[in-house]
Amino acid sequence: MLTTHRKQLLLARLAADGHLVAKDLAAELGTSEDTIRRDLRELAQAGRLQRVHGGALPASPAVGDLQARAALSPDDKVALGKAGAALIQPGQLVILDGGTTALQLARHLPPTLRATLVTHSPAVALEAAKQPLVEILMLGGRLFRHSGVNVGATVIEAASRLRADLYFMGVTGVHPETGLSTGDDEEAAVKRALHARAAETVVLASSEKLMAASPFLVAPLADISQLLVPATTPERTLKALRAGGVKVQRAA
């Protein structure tokens, strides 16, 4: 089989099954594991999949910059933002991540809500500032332009002084085996620090992030309190995610 045809087969199988196992594919196609691993490596370099131990998973399209991500699942993100905002109780200290879904949450904060919002995203802070009763604390650091958030040791050190009720974490990959992941190591470090300072962590995940993986692990799926997903999420996906030990709720 020609390399091009074999790669097309791998991508078709990944789309159908949601994962690839190099050993099984080598046996099925009558080729070596080294050949399959080379194909997977080249496909990963082209951004077509995410390599994991023993095979591959779908690569999350949500690793693009903010402008690219804004075009992905806009209706899902509005619904997720509304559902997330409804979880906030008066008087709480809430950490809100950066990203396009977090912007929707900030946009849908009730005008009567009195709470303190902590964020390392300038865009999220400005959106939340439209609500007059919400106190806003900014975590400063180096601006990571790709995601529009502050990162680095300054953010992590400031996070260590927080005791938050809720953290709304943004990720680019959500998978029951590979956990919660994102595309940048500094972003992942900040997310872990914020997660460690919250009594509860909620992830708002639009459809392109589900059952996908990115290079840098943030936390196992079972470590968070709740995963909010779009209303149209298939039952088989819900079942697979719940098998990862997390409470999954559809956003209305």
N, C-alpha and C positions, 0 to 999 in steps of 0.2 A: 504494500500500500504506500502511495506517495505521501510525503510528509504533509503536504497541504490537505490532502483528503483525511489523513489521520487526525490532524488538528480540528478540522471541521466536525469530525465524528466526536471528538472529545468535547467540543463546545456544545454540540447537540445533546450529548449524553448528560452533560452538566446541567443544561437547561431543563431536561426531563426529570433527572433524578435528584438534583440539588447538591450533589457531591460526586467526587471522583476518587477511586482507590487505585493507585498506580499498579499495585501487584495484581489485582484482578483484571485490569485492562490489559496488562502485558500478556497474561495468560490467554485472555479472550482473543487478542489480536495476533498472537503468535510472534510477539516481539519481546525485546528485553525491557526490564524495568528502567534501565539507564535511558533507553530511547524515549519511554513515556515521560520520565522525569525531565529530559531535555525539552520535550514538547511543552510540558507544563511550565517550565522555567521561561521559555520564550513567550508563551501566551501570557504569563504573569507580567513579563516586561512590557508587553503591549497593552496591559491593563484589562485583559479579557477575563482573568480569574485571579483568585488569591490562593497561593500555595499554602498548604498546611501539612503537618506531619503525615506522611503516607499517601498524600493525594492533593486535592484542591477543592475549594468552595467558590461559589459565585463572588466576584469582586463587587463591592458596593459602589454604585454610581454616585453616592453622596460624598465622595472624597474630593469632588471638584470645589472650586472657590465659591464664595457666597452668591455671585451672580448666576453661576451655573446651577447651584442648588435651589435658588429661588424658583426655577422653572420646573422643579421636580415635585409632583404630588401636591400642588397648591391647595386643593380642596381638603385633602387629608390633613394638611398642616393647620388649616383654620379650625377644623373640628378638634384636632388634638390640642391646639392652643386653648380653645374654649373649655375642654374637659380638664386640662391641667389647671387653668385659672380657678375653676370651681372647687378644686381640692384645697385651696388656700383658706385658712381660717383667720379671723381678725386677731391681731396681736402677735401673729407668728413672725419668726425670722426665717426668711426663705432665700435660698441661693438659687439663682437662675443662670444657667449656662448661656453661651452664645449660640448663634445659628438662626436659621429661618423659622424653625418651629418655635424656638424661644421667643422670637419677635412676635409671633402670633399670640403666645400666652400673655406677654406684656401688653399687647394691644387689647386683650379681652379681660383685663383686670376690672372688677366692678368699681364704679366710681365712688362707692361708699366704703370700700375696703380700707381699713387702717392696718397696715402691716409694714415690716421693714424688709426691703428687697436688697440682696447683695448680689452683685454681678461683676464679672471681669470683661463684659462686652459693652463698649461705649454706645453702640446702636440700641441695645436692649435697655440700657440706663435711660437714654433719651426718650424711648418709647414709653417706658414706665413712668417717666417724669410728667407725662400728660395727666396722670391721676394725682390730684392734689393732696390726698391723704396718705399716700405711700411714701415712706421715708426710703431714700436710696443711698446705699453705700457702694462705692466703687473700689475694686481691687486693682491697683496699678501694677504696671510691669512693662515689658517690651511688647509692642503691638505686633501680633502675628497677622499680617495683612490678609493672608489667604482665608482665614476664618473670622477676621474682625474681632479677635479677643486678645486680652493681655496674657502673656505667659512668662514663665521664668521663676527664679527663686523668690523674687519679691512677692509674687502672687501666692506662692506656696507658704511663705512665712506669715503673710497676713491671714491666710486661711486657718492657720494653726490656732489663731486666737478666737475663732468662731465656735459657737454652739448653736447650730441651726436646727429648726424643726423639720424643714423640708429642703431637699436639693433636687431640682429638675435637671437631670443630666442629659446632655446631647451626645450622641454617638453616631458613627456611620455604619457600624455593623452590629447585628443582634443575632446570635446563634446559640442554640442550647449546648453545644459542645465547645465552641471556641469563645463563647462569652460575648462581652461588650467590648467593642474595639473601635479605634479611630485611626486616622491616617498620618498622624504626626506624634512623635515621641514626647515633645514638650507639652502638647495639648493633653496627651494621655496622663502625664505626671500631674498636671493641674487638676484634671478630673478626679484622679485618685485622691488627691489632697482634699478636695471639696467633699467628696463622698465620705471620707473618714470623719468629717466634722458635722455630719447631719444625722439626726435621729432616723430619718427615712429618706430614701432616694427613689425617685420616680423617673423612669425613662419614657419619653414621648417619641415613638418610632414610626415614621411614615413607611409606606409599603416597600420602597426600594431598599430599605435597610434590613428588612426581615429575612432571616436565613442567609445572610451575606456576612462577609468578614473583611476586615481591614488589617493592616500590618501590626498595629500596636494595641496590646491588651490593656483595657482599663480595669475590668473586674469580671469575675464569673457572673453568669446570669442570676444565679441563686442568691447573690449578695444584695440585690436590690429589693425594695419593698413591693414595687408594682411596675408593670409594663403596660403602657397605654398604646393601643394599636388602632388602625383605621377600622371603621365599621364593616368594610368589605373584606377584611382578612379571612381567608378560607379556613374552614374548620381543621383541616389537616395541619395547617401552619400553627394554629392555636394549640393543637394537641402536642405538636413537636416542641413548641416553646414552653408549654407547661411542664413537659417532661424534663426540662432544664431546671425545675424547682422554683419557678417564679409565678407570682399571681399575675395573670394576664386579663386585661379588661379592654373591651372594644369601646372606642369613643363614639358617642351617638352622632 
